[in-house]
Amino acid sequence: MKEWVGVRTQEPDAAGTPARPVVADSWRRSLATHARREDAAVTSILPGDELAAYREGHPLARVMSIIEQLLIQPARDAGILVAVGDSESRLLWLGGDAGTRRRAERMAFLEGADWSEASIGTSAPGTALATGGAVQIRGAEHFSPLAEAFSCTAVPVRDPRTGTPLGVVDITGGEQAAAGHALPWLRAAVATAEERLRGLAQHAHGGGPGPGVPGARAGAPPSDAPAVLSVTGRDQGVVRAGERTLSLSVRHSEILVLLAGHPRGLTAEELAERLYTQSVPPVTLRAELVRLRKALDGFGAGVTLLSRPYRVEGLEVDSMNALALLERGSHRQALGTYGGQLLPRSEAPAIAELRDELSATLREAVVGSAAVDVLLHYLRLPEAADDAEAWRTALRLLPPRSPRRAAVVAHLERLAG
């Protein structure tokens, strides 16, 4: 091994070109986050209850039976560990050889652990997602010394319709985990999983029953994928059901948020009181409700606007989901659901009250009891930009040698100036 532009790589070829440029590029990215190789270590691991809830709702949960059959079962007799991670390279499932798993635990290769390049530097799962392609990392090519005893191969898993990365599948072990046969084996398994996802998506859009759902009604949305109204960090709401979207006006967004928060329904008078800052003729609200019902009926995703009293069925709202996750202590998932303040430009009295409640609850939970990586995620929100207390808390929680301290100090100096 030798040094090349500050990055240790394999010996260069006869022309002097460093072998394995993908590794050199990954080391550069890793050095931008970690001042020293010894600083690269996993510090973020989801607790068990939060991990279980996250896995249950993750798209790759629907293809874990394929991963089990094609990869995990064969790996048990091959000294290999199989990991499935999300699109941020957080490991969600592990299986395979028990002995390899015990050894891998020493480097925090665990379910719930963050194995992104920003966390532990160059590794197959993190680098595969950083580059968007299949990667093999052998022994000392790992950035962190903790991982040098292992080799690994990883392939991203993509949404077969959009190409968006859903996660990554990795095999880890000795030299055999990055041998010549490892990559074709892994590619074949991932291709099979993606094909299953394609079939499920086609079923959701009326293409006939997908695998594992015999007799399902064509055109019906899958029962585990309800329509979701996104209203956090947005001036106007958007309803999503699978790949379908419905953009709403501000007023229609407000109405759906309020009705979703009152499952038993609201009378026209109760709804108007929550929507308008001054008295309006009853016909004004009725006209809005007629237009909203027409839009939802045309959308055809199982979202129904009912009357006497007014209520909505078949709809989830991201703001309500975020609050529920905060109540369970699932801070990371809540932040992943929360896109920013609830309809920030809405002047509806009840929406303003909900907006303040959600923002305050999120801030209290994250600043008061969450891990530092969760707090840093929160600080990226616009509403946290001037929150000096939250920024000081992050500085106190960060390790003294963390490269992230410089940005936090600089931000605090700007606030003080």
N, C-alpha and C positions, 0 to 999 in steps of 0.2 A: 504494500500500500504506500502511497505517497501523497503529499500535499499538492493541491491544485486550486489556485485562487481561493485559498482559505478553506477548501473543502477536501476532505479525504475521499479519494475515489480509487477504483481499480487502476492497475498500471496502464499507462497510455499505450496505444498501438504503435506500430512501426513509424507511422507518420506523426507521432506526437499528439494525436487527438485523444483526449481523455475518454476512456470507456465509460459507458453508462451515463450519458448526459442527464437522463431523467433523475438520477440520484444527485448529481451535482446541483441541478436546479432546485431540488427539494431541500438540500442542505442550505442553500442560500435563503430560501423562505424560512427555514427553521432558525437560522441565525438572526433573522430579522425579529424573531419573537424571543429567542433565548440567547442571552449573552454568552453562556457557556453550555457545552453539551451536558454537563452534569446537572444543569438546571432543568433539563427537559424530563418531566415526570408527571404522571397523571395526578391531578388534584381534585378533579370533579367526577364524582360517582353518584348516580341517582340512588336514593334510598329505595328499599324493596317495594314499599307500597306505591310509590310514585312510578317506579319502573313498570310494575305490573299494569297499572292503568294506562301508561303510555304505550306499552306493547300491545295491549288489547285493541287500541284504536289505530294502530299503525297499519298502513296498506300492506306491508310485507307479512303481516300476521296471516294473511289469506293464502300465502304460498309456502308457509313453513312446513307443511306436510311434504312438499316436493323437496325442500332442502333436507329434511330429515331422511327421506328415502334415498336421494341421490348422493348426498354428501356425508351427513352426520353418521348414519349407520355404517358405511364403509370405513369412515375415519376411525371408528372405535378400535379397529384391529390394525390400524396403519400408523399409530403413533402421532396422529394429526388432530388438531383442534380446529373446529369450524366455528366461525363467528359471523353473525349477521348484524350489521349496523345501520343506523339511520342516515339521512343525507348529510348530517354533520359529523359523521363517523363516531357516533356514540354507540357502543356495543349493546345490543338489545338481547340477543340470544347467543349462547355458547353451547357447544356439544362436541362429542368425539372422545378421544382418548383421555381417560381419567388421569393418568400419570402426567401427560403433557399439560393438562389443565392445572394440576397442582403446581407444576414448575412455572407456568405462565402467571399464576397468581402473584408471584414474587415481583413481577413488573407491573402489577395492577391491570393485567389483561383479564378483566372481570365484566360480568354483565352490569350494564349501567355506566361503565367507564368511558370517558371522553378520549378517543384515540385519534383525534385530528392532529394535523401538523402543528397547529397552534398550541396543542397540549403537550405532545411528546415528540414532536419532530417527525422526521422521515420514518414511515412505516407503510406497509402495503395498504391497509384500509384508508388511512388518512391521505396518502399520496395518490391513491387511485381516484378519490373524490376531488382532490385538488387539481388533478390533471384531466379528469374526465375519461380516463382510459384504464385498461388492465395494467397492473404493475406487479413485478416480482422484486422483493427486497431480500438480499441474502446477508445473514450474519452481520458483519461490521459495517455494512452499508446503512444500517439503522443509525439515526442521529443520536439517540439516547444510548449510553452505555448499558442501561438496564436491559435493552432488547437485543444485544449483540449475540446472545446465545441461540437466537431463533432465526429462522427464515420464513418467509410468508409470500403468498400470492393473493391478490384481491382483484375483483371485477365489480364495477358499479352495476347496480340494477336500475333500469330506467322505466318510466311510464311508457308503455309501448305505443301510446297515441301521441304524446307530447314530447317525448324524449327527455323529460325532466328527471334528474336523478331522484330515486326514491330511497336509495340506500346503497349498501355495499355488502358483498359476501367475500369472506376471507378464509384462507386455510393457513394455519400456523403450526410449526413444529421444527424438526431438524431440517437437514438439507433436502429431504424428500419433499418438503412443502413448497420448494421453489424449483423442483426438478423439471425436466422437459415435459413430462406428461401432466404436470399439475395444472398448467394454464388451460390446455384443451379440456380437461376434465371439469374445471371450474366454469369455463365459458359455456359448456354444454348444459350444465345444471342451471346457470343463470338464464340461458336462452329458453329453457323449458319453463322456468318460473315466469319469465316475461310473457311467454305465450299463454300461460294460465291467466295472467293479469289481463291480457288482451281479450280473452274469451269472457272474463267477468265484465269488462268494460262494454263489450258488444251487447251482452245480455242487458246491461243497465240502460242501453240506448235502443232497445227494441230489436236487437239482432238475434233473438232466440235465446233459449236457456244456455247459460254457460256451464262450465264444469262444476259438478257438485251441487247444482241447483235444478234438478229435474222437475219438470212440471211448472216452473215459475211462469207467471203471466208475462207475455211479451209486452215490452214497452213500460213496464212498471219499474220504478226506481228500486234498487236493492234495499232491503229492510235495514241493513247496517250502514247505509249512507244517506241519512236524512238531509233535506235541504237546510242550508245554513245561511243566515242573514249576517253579513259582515258590516258592522257599523262603527267599529273602533278605528280611529285614525283616518276616518273618511268623512267628507262633508255630506255625501249621499250614500245610501246603502246599496249593497249588491247581494242578491240571493244566488247561491250556487248550489247546484245539484249535479254531482258528477262533473261533466265538462260543460254543462249548460249554465248560463248566467242570465240574470235579469236585473238591469239597472233601474233603480227607483228614484223618484223625486225625494226631496228632503221631507216633505209632508208625509208621503207614503212610508218612508223609512221610520219616521217618528211614530206613526200609527202602529206599525208592526212591532216595534220595540215595546210600546206600552201594552198592546194586547198580549204579546208573548209573556210579559211579566204578570199578567192577570189571567191565569188559565180558566177561571170561572167566568170571565168576561166583564165588560164594562158597558153601561148604558151609554146612549148618545150624549147625555148630559155629563156623565162622569168623564168620558173621553174628551169632550170639548173643553172641559175645565182643565184638563191636563195638557191640552195641546195649545190653546190660544191664550194670549196675554190679555185679551179683552173679549167682550161678548160678541158672538157672531150669530147670524141667522142659522137655524137648524139645517136649512137646505144646503148651506156651504159644506158642512161636514158630510151630509149624505151624498153629495156629489163626489167628494173625495173618495168615500168608501165604495161607491159604484165603480169609479175608475180603477181603484185598487183591486177590487174583486175581478174585474175584467182582465187586468194584467196578470193576476195570479192564475186565473183559469186558462189563459192562453199559454202560460209558462208550462203548465201540465206536469209539475213535479210532486204532486200530492199535497201541496200547500192549499189550505181551504180557509176562506174568510166566511165566518158564520155570523148570524145576527140574532137579536133578542135573547140575551145581550150579545154585543159584538165580541167575537173571540176568534183566535186563529189556531189552526191545528196543522200538524206536520211540519213545523218550523222550529229550528234551533237558532239562537242568537249568540254571536261570539262574545258579547259583553256579559251575558248571563252565564255562559260557559266559563269565562274567566273568573267570575265571582265564585262559582261553585268550586273551581279548582283551588282558589285561594282559601276557601273555607276548609278544604281537605288538607291544606298545607302543601299543595303541589305547585310550588312557586315557579319552577322552570316551565311547566306546561302552561300555567296561566300566562306567563310572559310570551310564550309561543303563540297563544291564542289572541293576546291583546296587541292590537296594532297601533294604539295611541288613544287619545281622548275620544269618548263616545260622541259622535256627530258634533264636532267642536263648534260649528257655526249655528247650531240649532238654538233658538230662543224659546222653545216650548218649555214651560215651567217644570214639568215633570222630567223632561229629558235633561235639563240643566241639573236637577237634583240627582238623577241617576249618574250623570257624568261625574259630578263631584264625589259621590259615594264610591264609585268604582276607582277613581284615581287615588283617593285617600286610602282606601283599603289596600290597593296594590302597593302603594308607597310604604305604608306601615308594615306590611308583611315582608317586603323585600329588604328594607333598610333595617328592620328590627331583628330578623332572624334568619335570613337567607345566606347562602354561601357567597363568597366574593365574586365568583364568575356570574352568578345570577344578578348580583348588584351591578356589575359592570354592564350586563345586558340591559338592565333597567336604565342606566345612565345614558344609553344611546337614544332614549326616547326624547322628543322635543320638550315634553313637560318637565323633564328632569334637568334641563340645561342650566337652570338658575338655582337648583337645589343644593346650596353650599353644604348643608349638613350631610346629605347623601354622598356627595363627593368626598367630604372629609372622612366619612365612615369607610368608603372604599380604600382610601389611602391608608387608614389604620389597619385594615384587614389584609392588604397586599403584603406578601413577603418582602423583606428588606431588599432583596436582590432582584425582585421582579422587574422585567423591562417595561411593564405597563405603568409603573409608578410615575415615570416621566410625563406621560400624557395627562395623568390625573393632577399632578402638581401644576403643570402648565395651565390646566383649566381652572384650578383654584386661584391661581395668580390673576387670571383674566377676570374672575368674579370679584376678587379683592380690589382690582384696579378700577 
